[in-house]
Structure formats: C-alpha cells, structure tokens
Amino acid sequence: MPLPLVVAVDPSSAAAEAGILPGDELVSLNGQVPRDVIQYRLLADEAEIEVLLARGGLEISAYVEKAEGSALGLEVSSALFDQVRTCDNHCEFCFIYQLPPGLRNTLYLKDDDYRLSFLYGNFTTLTRFTELDLERVVSEGLSPLFVSIHATDPEVRSRMLRNRRGASSLRWLRALLDHGVEVHGQIVVCPGVNDGAVLDDTLAGVLDQYPELATACAVPLGVSRYSNEAAMRPHSRDEAAAVVDIVERWQRTFASVLGRRMVFAADEYYLLAGRPFPPSDDYDGFPQHENGIGIARTFEAEFLGATDHATGVRPGFFAWVEGAPAEGYRAPRAAGSVTLLPSKEAPVGILTGEYGAQVLEPLVRTLGRRQVRVIPVENRFFGGNIRVSGLLAGEDLRRVLAAEPEGHRYLLPDVCLSNGVFLDGTSPADLPRPVEVVATDGRSLRNALEGSRP
C-alpha cells in the first residue's frame, strides 16, 4: 500500500507547528495506518496525535496537540491510500470501453469502490460489496451513496453487467436502505435492452423493493464512434419520448404512494424528444443535478436572475473532509482566462456542445443583443451521439475557432476542463483564439456577458 503524500500544509495549523512538511509521507497516526482519507479524517480528529512520517528515507515522529475535532491542517495526494477497488463488470454500454487510445491513464480506470461513491458521487454497482463494507458504511455513517441499478430483474441486470453477481448484488442496496443509508440510484437506459416494458418493470421493482431510495434517474447511454458493441445504439426521437412518458407516469405513481416523485429523466431525453423541460418545482430540489437532471432549468433560473445562487457542482464530502483532494469530475476546472483578450465591447461567441446550444440559444435571444451568438461545437473527437459540453476536446474547439474571426470574445464553459486541460490533454493556450473560461452556471455566463455591447 503506497503511503499518503502530504502535498500542502496550512502554515497556521497544528501540523505546521509540529514540523510536518510538504513531501512527507504519512506512515501512521497514533499507531494506525489509514487506508483512505476517510479513516485519516477520523484519526486526525483526535486532540493528541503521534504522527509517524517518512522523510528522505528516514522515519521521524511528530507530536500534535490541538482541540479535538479541529483540523490537522494537511492535504494529501489521493483519496485512497490502498488500491482502488476496480470494476469487474463488462457492461456493453460502459463509456470507458469507448474511449479513444492515447488519453491520460486515469481516464481508463474503471472503479466500483463505495468509498469513491461517498467521496465524489461515483456510481457503484455493488457487485464487489461485502459484509465488511456494509459494516464500515453503517458504523462510519458513509452516506449518501450512489448505486447503478439499470434493471431490477436479476436476469436482465446480470446480462447488462455481464457479471453473474449482478443478479444478486442489489441485496446490498436493500441492506443499505435497511440501515438508513441515503442512496441515489441510476438507470442507464439502452434501447431494446432495458427500455419499454423492462423500464416499467424496473420502476415497479423500485417501488416494491426499494421505496426508501432517495432518488432514481433515467439517463441515456452515450455511444462514441469507438464503440464495438453492435447492440448499443443511440435513442431515436420516439424512443426518447417513450422514456419520458414512462418516467412521468411513474412520477405520478410515486407521488401518490410515497409523497415524492423519486424518479427523473435526464435533460437529454427532453432535448432528444423535442419536449419542453418540466417546471423547476417538478425536480424536487434537483437532487441529481450533477447527473444531468434539471441542469437546463437551473441554468435558466440563474441566467434570468430568478435565483440568487449558482447551482453548479455540489462539492460533496471532499470539500469538507480535511485532506481529501478534489479528483475526477470535481477536480479544479481551470486556472483562469488566456491573456491578451479582446475588448469587452467586441462581439461575443459562446462555445458550447450541441445540447448546450439548444438550451442557450433561447436564453441568449432574451438579451436582445445581436453581437452575442452561440457557437455549437460538434464533437468529432468522440463522435456518435456525444453532444454534451463536458466531453468537448481541445481538437474540436481548435477546429471551430480556426474558422472564427479574430478580435471577438470567445467564452468557454469550464466544465470541459479538468485541472486546466481538455480530455485530449491540450489546454486553452493551445487554441487558435484567446478564450475566457467561465464557470458553468447561468449567473456566471450572464455576468461575463454584461460587458458586451448591445
């Protein structure tokens, strides 16, 4: 097990006073070796801590005294100190199998680790979950968790996961709910596989077997041009409309029986079906906003000033558990704008994915500004039905911007960046036109546009 590396120390903290330095490795706290940042936090909460460090090939001790429960003042290099529990399913709809070669290694990691579900909102199938895992989740209060359901019929679920344990692993979902753990579910809907009557059966199964589930969402599968699965294909317009109809019918049933809608359809389904988005009140507080449920309505409210706050990405547990790094989808997006930007009075082009353009164009029209336009960027990097802004690569933005005039302002949503780079490893500095990176919420976009000339 690699030792957790200290990457930052708060200079005013108890850790700094005890002499702990960036670059030190944590061997143990009070004689215990933490497996992950969750255990580290529990150990670091103590008032008196003897920290054993590895520094320059030597082991040294640092003694820390502080108020119980106060921050130790360290940030470590990873969330998990032991090995990530990888996924042993072979789902034909898995997007990781559809990635092009040559991307950074971390993008090819398939995890099925309940700890990352708790820390970052990753979905787990529970096929590798154990009694010991359940004991830890319950005893340490690791809630909420996020579970991939896909189907409640054991045969269908096992077939979709290509794992015989998929037929029985939802027993752990039942056990989690029995112990009061908050769980949010996801159903990746594949045309001809788990839509139609199977989706109806799945939602009936949720009501019958898992009524304590906090929420469930139906999301469409993404199919890139690298998919080798002949049975996997995008939804047709009619199929998307059918999913919306099934979900909305079950919303009424759940509301009648449980007093809440529970299940929601992803925004993509409404765009595919050409249907208007439900009213904001129908999203019950947007509990699965990060999973593409109600993003359009929250963005609209932020852009039009109907809400005083930006929804954005919920920070999750990592934002307050001391030491946990922001990883994956919650990694810092960008360091800022490229220098030498055009004048604030220049015409404005808003770069976005094809789905984003469908949401943005009617909102931009409300401004009545002729020199503000939306520039939809076709995703040729992934191809297929990939149209979300979060999967835009630098090479597609480079292609589009090369055909755009110089001297205009170009606004880029930060959702397509992670630690300042695109999925293909390029950065905004590699683009042929300077861009302004804007937080992906309606209020931030509206603020960025305030300097543009009518």
C-alpha positions as semicolon CSV with decimal commas, in nm:
position;residue;x (nm);y (nm);z (nm)
1;M;0,000;0,000;0,000
2;P;0,159;0,333;-0,101
3;L;0,191;0,588;0,175
4;P;-0,021;0,905;0,151
5;L;0,194;1,200;0,046
6;V;0,149;1,539;0,212
7;V;0,109;1,792;-0,070
8;A;0,022;2,100;0,136
9;V;0,039;2,219;0,496
10;D;-0,159;2,513;0,634
11;P;0,113;2,740;0,776
12;S;-0,108;2,839;1,069
13;S;-0,211;2,481;1,153
14;A;-0,119;2,239;1,430
15;A;0,054;2,022;1,169
16;A;0,286;2,307;1,071
17;E;0,363;2,379;1,436
18;A;0,456;2,012;1,482
19;G;0,702;2,035;1,192
20;I;0,516;1,836;0,926
21;L;0,627;1,942;0,578
22;P;0,500;1,904;0,218
23;G;0,667;1,596;0,071
24;D;0,641;1,398;0,395
25;E;0,469;1,059;0,375
26;L;0,221;0,957;0,644
27;V;0,314;0,619;0,789
28;S;0,064;0,612;1,075
29;L;-0,143;0,824;1,312
30;N;-0,146;0,706;1,673
31;G;-0,011;0,373;1,551
32;Q;-0,286;0,314;1,298
33;V;-0,232;0,304;0,923
34;P;-0,526;0,472;0,741
35;R;-0,650;0,302;0,424
36;D;-0,808;0,616;0,286
37;V;-0,879;0,980;0,356
38;I;-1,198;0,886;0,541
39;Q;-1,006;0,690;0,804
40;Y;-0,739;0,960;0,804
41;R;-1,002;1,217;0,898
42;L;-1,130;1,008;1,188
43;L;-0,776;0,964;1,323
44;A;-0,686;1,330;1,263
45;D;-0,987;1,444;1,470
46;E;-0,816;1,334;1,794
47;A;-0,682;1,600;2,031
48;E;-0,341;1,434;2,065
49;I;-0,184;1,262;1,766
50;E;0,151;1,099;1,723
51;V;0,224;1,112;1,351
52;L;0,490;0,879;1,213
53;L;0,639;1,026;0,896
54;A;0,873;0,906;0,624
55;R;1,108;1,182;0,513
56;G;1,418;1,138;0,298
57;G;1,438;0,767;0,367
58;L;1,407;0,813;0,743
59;E;1,113;0,766;0,978
60;I;1,053;1,053;1,219
61;S;0,778;1,129;1,469
62;A;0,579;1,448;1,507
63;Y;0,358;1,510;1,807
64;V;0,044;1,720;1,754
65;E;-0,174;1,880;2,021
66;K;-0,493;2,061;1,921
67;A;-0,861;2,090;2,003
68;E;-1,049;1,766;1,944
69;G;-1,227;1,775;1,608
70;S;-1,027;2,071;1,479
71;A;-0,834;2,048;1,152
72;L;-0,489;1,897;1,148
73;G;-0,404;2,119;0,852
74;L;-0,281;1,876;0,586
75;E;-0,378;1,797;0,229
76;V;-0,281;1,458;0,094
77;S;-0,219;1,344;-0,262
78;S;-0,505;1,096;-0,307
79;A;-0,836;0,994;-0,159
80;L;-0,748;0,624;-0,134
81;F;-0,417;0,508;0,009
82;D;-0,470;0,140;-0,070
83;Q;-0,572;0,017;-0,414
84;V;-0,886;0,142;-0,580
85;R;-1,145;-0,135;-0,598
86;T;-1,178;-0,175;-0,971
87;C;-1,491;-0,281;-1,156
88;D;-1,512;-0,642;-1,274
89;N;-1,829;-0,589;-1,475
90;H;-1,808;-0,579;-1,853
91;C;-2,111;-0,365;-1,936
92;E;-2,157;-0,329;-2,309
93;F;-2,268;0,032;-2,256
94;C;-1,963;0,127;-2,044
95;F;-1,819;0,452;-2,180
96;I;-1,465;0,368;-2,069
97;Y;-1,458;0,093;-2,333
98;Q;-1,550;0,361;-2,588
99;L;-1,259;0,597;-2,523
100;P;-1,001;0,658;-2,794
101;P;-0,643;0,546;-2,728
102;G;-0,377;0,783;-2,605
103;L;-0,565;0,966;-2,329
104;R;-0,423;1,008;-1,978
105;N;-0,420;0,681;-1,784
106;T;-0,663;0,789;-1,513
107;L;-0,946;0,812;-1,768
108;Y;-0,928;0,437;-1,833
109;L;-0,969;0,339;-1,468
110;K;-1,297;0,157;-1,401
111;D;-1,374;0,185;-1,032
112;D;-1,652;0,016;-0,839
113;D;-1,547;0,148;-0,498
114;Y;-1,811;0,255;-0,247
115;R;-1,560;0,497;-0,092
116;L;-1,540;0,696;-0,416
117;S;-1,918;0,685;-0,431
118;F;-1,929;0,852;-0,090
119;L;-1,646;1,097;-0,156
120;Y;-1,717;1,202;-0,514
121;G;-2,061;1,076;-0,615
122;N;-1,933;0,794;-0,841
123;F;-2,192;0,525;-0,909
124;T;-2,120;0,171;-0,786
125;T;-2,293;-0,150;-0,895
126;L;-2,229;-0,316;-0,554
127;T;-2,107;-0,634;-0,727
128;R;-1,786;-0,619;-0,519
129;F;-1,953;-0,501;-0,199
130;T;-1,907;-0,718;0,114
131;E;-2,031;-0,760;0,471
132;L;-1,723;-0,574;0,594
133;D;-1,803;-0,287;0,358
134;L;-2,159;-0,270;0,490
135;E;-2,031;-0,267;0,848
136;R;-1,798;0,021;0,769
137;V;-2,058;0,223;0,581
138;V;-2,302;0,192;0,870
139;S;-2,055;0,240;1,157
140;E;-1,884;0,543;0,999
141;G;-2,200;0,697;0,853
142;L;-2,081;0,695;0,491
143;S;-2,392;0,849;0,337
144;P;-2,510;0,929;0,074
145;L;-2,404;0,659;-0,171
146;F;-2,481;0,632;-0,542
147;V;-2,582;0,298;-0,693
148;S;-2,616;0,185;-1,055
149;I;-2,942;-0,010;-1,077
150;H;-3,007;-0,040;-1,454
151;A;-3,271;-0,313;-1,400
152;T;-3,434;-0,481;-1,102
153;D;-3,496;-0,804;-1,293
154;P;-3,198;-1,025;-1,190
155;E;-3,151;-1,182;-1,532
156;V;-3,165;-0,851;-1,717
157;R;-2,926;-0,685;-1,473
158;S;-2,679;-0,975;-1,482
159;R;-2,687;-0,971;-1,862
160;M;-2,634;-0,593;-1,877
161;L;-2,339;-0,604;-1,636
162;R;-2,205;-0,923;-1,796
163;N;-2,146;-1,042;-1,445
164;R;-2,341;-1,321;-1,273
165;R;-2,312;-1,132;-0,943
166;G;-2,523;-0,859;-1,098
167;A;-2,826;-1,083;-1,043
168;S;-2,788;-1,073;-0,665
169;S;-2,583;-0,765;-0,575
170;L;-2,887;-0,541;-0,526
171;R;-2,935;-0,726;-0,197
172;W;-2,674;-0,482;-0,070
173;L;-2,896;-0,194;-0,178
174;R;-3,171;-0,341;0,037
175;A;-2,926;-0,377;0,328
176;L;-2,805;-0,018;0,294
177;L;-3,159;0,115;0,297
178;D;-3,244;-0,106;0,597
179;H;-2,964;0,065;0,788
180;G;-3,084;0,414;0,699
181;V;-2,816;0,496;0,442
182;E;-2,924;0,760;0,188
183;V;-2,890;0,611;-0,161
184;H;-2,945;0,766;-0,503
185;G;-2,995;0,532;-0,798
186;Q;-2,918;0,548;-1,168
187;I;-3,064;0,361;-1,465
188;V;-2,865;0,381;-1,788
189;V;-3,134;0,311;-2,046
190;C;-3,024;0,116;-2,353
191;P;-3,270;0,095;-2,645
192;G;-3,404;-0,255;-2,692
193;V;-3,240;-0,377;-2,371
194;N;-3,389;-0,213;-2,061
195;D;-3,631;0,043;-2,201
196;G;-4,003;-0,005;-2,265
197;A;-4,159;-0,285;-2,060
198;V;-3,827;-0,354;-1,883
199;L;-3,803;0,007;-1,765
200;D;-4,163;-0,015;-1,644
201;D;-4,076;-0,335;-1,458
202;T;-3,763;-0,173;-1,309
203;L;-3,955;0,123;-1,169
204;A;-4,222;-0,110;-1,036
205;G;-3,942;-0,306;-0,870
206;V;-3,801;0,011;-0,716
207;L;-4,139;0,098;-0,565
208;D;-4,193;-0,258;-0,442
209;Q;-3,843;-0,341;-0,314
210;Y;-3,661;-0,011;-0,256
211;P;-3,920;0,256;-0,169
212;E;-3,672;0,423;0,070
213;L;-3,443;0,509;-0,223
214;A;-3,381;0,884;-0,216
215;T;-3,398;0,931;-0,594
216;A;-3,362;0,739;-0,919
217;C;-3,277;0,879;-1,259
218;A;-3,300;0,750;-1,613
219;V;-3,010;0,858;-1,832
220;P;-2,942;0,769;-2,197
221;L;-2,632;0,572;-2,290
222;G;-2,356;0,751;-2,473
223;V;-2,230;0,580;-2,788
224;S;-1,898;0,702;-2,925
225;R;-1,750;0,613;-3,262
226;Y;-1,513;0,379;-3,078
227;S;-1,791;0,151;-2,954
228;N;-1,752;-0,212;-3,063
229;E;-2,091;-0,321;-2,933
230;A;-2,328;-0,376;-3,223
231;A;-2,635;-0,381;-2,998
232;M;-2,559;-0,039;-2,849
233;R;-2,713;0,247;-3,044
234;P;-2,849;0,595;-2,972
235;H;-3,215;0,651;-2,892
236;S;-3,450;0,757;-3,167
237;R;-3,677;1,054;-3,107
238;D;-3,974;0,824;-3,045
239;E;-3,775;0,607;-2,804
240;A;-3,667;0,914;-2,609
241;A;-4,028;1,033;-2,592
242;A;-4,133;0,688;-2,466
243;V;-3,878;0,706;-2,183
244;V;-4,007;1,049;-2,082
245;D;-4,365;0,917;-2,085
246;I;-4,276;0,617;-1,868
247;V;-4,081;0,827;-1,618
248;E;-4,353;1,092;-1,589
249;R;-4,621;0,825;-1,545
250;W;-4,419;0,667;-1,263
251;Q;-4,356;1,008;-1,109
252;R;-4,730;1,038;-1,058
253;T;-4,742;0,690;-0,906
254;F;-4,451;0,756;-0,670
255;A;-4,601;1,091;-0,569
256;S;-4,933;0,924;-0,494
257;V;-4,782;0,636;-0,293
258;L;-4,472;0,793;-0,136
259;G;-4,547;1,164;-0,149
260;R;-4,248;1,239;-0,375
261;R;-4,165;1,189;-0,741
262;M;-3,844;0,991;-0,678
263;V;-3,763;0,918;-1,046
264;F;-3,648;1,171;-1,304
265;A;-3,546;1,167;-1,670
266;A;-3,221;1,330;-1,782
267;D;-3,237;1,660;-1,968
268;E;-3,102;1,482;-2,277
269;Y;-3,426;1,290;-2,307
270;Y;-3,632;1,608;-2,331
271;L;-3,392;1,750;-2,590
272;L;-3,398;1,428;-2,793
273;A;-3,776;1,405;-2,774
274;G;-3,828;1,774;-2,856
275;R;-4,025;1,816;-2,534
276;P;-4,020;2,119;-2,302
277;F;-3,839;2,070;-1,974
278;P;-4,058;2,019;-1,665
279;P;-4,112;2,319;-1,435
280;S;-3,842;2,370;-1,172
281;D;-4,077;2,261;-0,893
282;D;-4,108;1,918;-1,056
283;Y;-3,741;1,840;-0,983
284;D;-3,790;1,826;-0,603
285;G;-3,484;2,036;-0,529
286;F;-3,260;1,899;-0,809
287;P;-3,103;1,616;-0,604
288;Q;-2,935;1,467;-0,913
289;H;-2,829;1,790;-1,080
290;E;-2,474;1,659;-1,134
291;N;-2,614;1,360;-1,322
292;G;-2,780;1,579;-1,585
293;I;-3,121;1,606;-1,418
294;G;-3,261;1,959;-1,428
295;I;-2,944;2,133;-1,542
296;A;-3,134;2,330;-1,807
297;R;-3,391;2,462;-1,560
298;T;-3,132;2,563;-1,301
299;F;-2,918;2,729;-1,568
300;E;-3,222;2,920;-1,693
301;A;-3,311;3,040;-1,343
302;E;-2,953;3,153;-1,280
303;F;-2,922;3,326;-1,619
304;L;-3,251;3,512;-1,584
305;G;-3,181;3,612;-1,224
306;A;-3,466;3,405;-1,080
307;T;-3,234;3,266;-0,811
308;D;-2,968;3,435;-0,601
309;H;-2,722;3,147;-0,607
310;A;-2,549;2,933;-0,867
311;T;-2,619;2,560;-0,856
312;G;-2,301;2,437;-1,022
313;V;-2,137;2,118;-0,897
314;R;-2,228;2,015;-0,544
315;P;-1,893;1,996;-0,365
316;G;-1,969;1,666;-0,192
317;F;-1,790;1,527;0,109
318;F;-1,440;1,602;-0,024
319;A;-1,497;1,976;0,018
320;W;-1,507;1,950;0,395
321;V;-1,325;1,629;0,483
322;E;-0,982;1,755;0,572
323;G;-0,710;1,642;0,337
324;A;-0,930;1,493;0,063
325;P;-0,816;1,608;-0,281
326;A;-1,063;1,723;-0,544
327;E;-1,049;1,446;-0,802
328;G;-1,226;1,335;-1,118
329;Y;-1,533;1,538;-1,207
330;R;-1,481;1,758;-0,903
331;A;-1,122;1,849;-0,985
332;P;-1,049;2,222;-1,020
333;R;-1,156;2,322;-1,367
334;A;-0,923;2,595;-1,489
335;A;-0,662;2,839;-1,367
336;G;-0,828;3,130;-1,547
337;S;-0,851;3,307;-1,880
338;V;-0,590;3,326;-2,153
339;T;-0,413;3,663;-2,156
340;L;-0,434;3,927;-2,432
341;L;-0,811;3,904;-2,453
342;P;-1,012;4,123;-2,693
343;S;-1,201;4,427;-2,572
344;K;-1,510;4,376;-2,359
345;E;-1,701;4,560;-2,632
346;A;-1,611;4,305;-2,901
347;P;-1,874;4,067;-3,044
348;V;-1,916;3,759;-2,829
349;G;-1,923;3,390;-2,924
350;I;-2,030;3,136;-2,661
351;L;-1,868;2,798;-2,726
352;T;-2,072;2,500;-2,613
353;G;-2,171;2,145;-2,702
354;E;-2,464;2,076;-2,932
355;Y;-2,700;2,005;-2,642
356;G;-2,582;2,315;-2,461
357;A;-2,657;2,523;-2,770
358;Q;-3,020;2,406;-2,765
359;V;-3,051;2,534;-2,409
360;L;-2,852;2,854;-2,453
361;E;-2,989;2,992;-2,779
362;P;-3,339;3,082;-2,649
363;L;-3,185;3,234;-2,335
364;V;-2,939;3,447;-2,532
365;R;-3,223;3,571;-2,751
366;T;-3,386;3,722;-2,440
367;L;-3,090;3,961;-2,415
368;G;-3,174;4,124;-2,747
369;R;-2,805;4,161;-2,831
370;R;-2,721;4,096;-3,192
371;Q;-2,349;4,065;-3,126
372;V;-2,386;3,776;-2,883
373;R;-2,414;3,439;-3,052
374;V;-2,397;3,074;-2,955
375;I;-2,139;2,856;-3,132
376;P;-2,231;2,485;-3,114
377;V;-1,924;2,262;-3,134
378;E;-1,971;1,923;-3,299
379;N;-1,790;1,651;-3,105
380;R;-1,587;1,469;-3,368
381;F;-1,330;1,358;-3,110
382;F;-1,576;1,105;-2,967
383;G;-1,832;1,108;-3,247
384;G;-2,151;0,904;-3,213
385;N;-2,422;1,073;-3,008
386;I;-2,183;1,261;-2,776
387;R;-2,315;1,618;-2,763
388;V;-2,262;1,738;-2,405
389;S;-2,027;2,027;-2,329
390;G;-1,842;1,832;-2,061
391;L;-1,692;1,598;-2,323
392;L;-1,563;1,863;-2,562
393;A;-1,199;1,809;-2,655
394;G;-0,942;2,068;-2,749
395;E;-0,908;1,943;-3,106
396;D;-1,278;2,011;-3,178
397;L;-1,261;2,357;-3,024
398;R;-0,943;2,424;-3,219
399;R;-1,114;2,326;-3,546
400;V;-1,414;2,551;-3,481
401;L;-1,215;2,851;-3,356
402;A;-0,978;2,838;-3,654
403;A;-1,274;2,931;-3,873
404;E;-1,386;3,213;-3,642
405;P;-1,281;3,578;-3,685
406;E;-1,007;3,733;-3,475
407;G;-1,086;4,012;-3,231
408;H;-1,407;3,856;-3,096
409;R;-1,457;3,745;-2,737
410;Y;-1,496;3,369;-2,703
411;L;-1,646;3,229;-2,383
412;L;-1,572;2,868;-2,289
413;P;-1,754;2,670;-2,014
414;D;-1,514;2,535;-1,753
415;V;-1,697;2,201;-1,743
416;C;-1,489;2,078;-2,037
417;L;-1,165;2,130;-1,842
418;S;-1,008;1,936;-1,556
419;N;-0,708;2,094;-1,384
420;G;-0,684;2,328;-1,680
421;V;-0,669;2,067;-1,958
422;F;-0,915;1,912;-2,200
423;L;-0,975;1,539;-2,230
424;D;-0,723;1,516;-2,513
425;G;-0,450;1,672;-2,298
426;T;-0,447;2,012;-2,468
427;S;-0,521;2,339;-2,289
428;P;-0,691;2,672;-2,371
429;A;-0,346;2,812;-2,452
430;D;-0,330;2,569;-2,747
431;L;-0,642;2,716;-2,911
432;P;-0,605;2,949;-3,212
433;R;-0,811;3,225;-3,047
434;P;-0,795;3,351;-2,688
435;V;-1,084;3,225;-2,478
436;E;-1,235;3,331;-2,147
437;V;-1,308;3,034;-1,922
438;V;-1,642;3,085;-1,747
439;A;-1,791;2,879;-1,465
440;T;-2,066;2,653;-1,598
441;D;-2,369;2,818;-1,442
442;G;-2,618;3,072;-1,571
443;R;-2,522;3,352;-1,337
444;S;-2,153;3,336;-1,431
445;L;-2,237;3,341;-1,803
446;R;-2,472;3,638;-1,755
447;N;-2,200;3,824;-1,561
448;A;-1,946;3,752;-1,835
449;L;-2,186;3,894;-2,095
450;E;-2,258;4,213;-1,905
451;G;-1,953;4,377;-2,062
452;S;-2,062;4,300;-2,420
453;R;-2,202;4,579;-2,635
454;P;-2,576;4,569;-2,729
